[in-house]
Amino acid sequence: MRRTLIAGNWKMNGNLAANSSLLSELLAAPIDSENEVLVCVPSLYISQCASVLAKTSIGYGAQDVSAHQSGAYTGEVSSAMLADFSCQYVIVGHSERRAYHHESNDLVAQKALQALRSNICPIVCVGETLEQREAGKTNEVVITQLRAVMDVLDDGALARIVVAYEPVWAIGTGKTATPAMAQEVHAVLRLTLAERSVFASDKVRILYGGSMKPDNAKELLAMPDIDGGLIGGASLKSGDFLAIINAA
Ligand code: 3PY
């Protein structure tokens, strides 16, 4: 049994006061402890989360990490620094980073590896553009993205990652993959993991991301290979985020 994971991706939003209200509203609500809940916040606010969320049922994570251990990499944040603030997760390879920061599959793989070295679980994002979907290349694209990460991990490490399928055409557009469309890709991703390790494919949670909202969460989360969600805009409003958590 894989524990459902609902992870918020705040992207580059928030400030000390707004975060504090949002987190208090989430903490005040009853959350079913069968599911895991997490917020992925801008790195500067990790320390705020470390103090507000310590010893609560809500976890926190970062949105990116350096592929390097330490050194002359101005502006980067290392996995050891995230671990210093007891960060449990980090998103790697979000399509916004792949597009705007030209992150390659190999770089994303190195980031995932580096996170695991600091005992932080990487949430590895994969997903196709509209053009790739229309050209019938969805499976090829997501398999290539996932295999790049699989290639640098041993079976034990592979079983510790989380994968997020986020069709690029569904991010920030309000468009969502239908549950059947999402399930089809999730099943392909699980099969890809199973080709390397059945143990890992059973353990790894595959989240759906891309305009998951209160009104479509239940149907998406009911699919057999959808183990949770990576939630963008809706994670910034406590009511919407809680509705998604409660739909799980
Ligand atoms: C979205 O839902 O828009 C996301 O990008 C989640 O990561």
Boltz pocket constraint, residues with backbone or C-beta under 6 A from the ligand:
constraints:
  - pocket:
      binder: B
      contacts: [[A, 9], [A, 94], [A, 166], [A, 170], [A, 171], [A, 172], [A, 209], [A, 210], [A, 211], [A, 212], [A, 230], [A, 231], [A, 232], [A, 233]]
      max_distance: 6.0
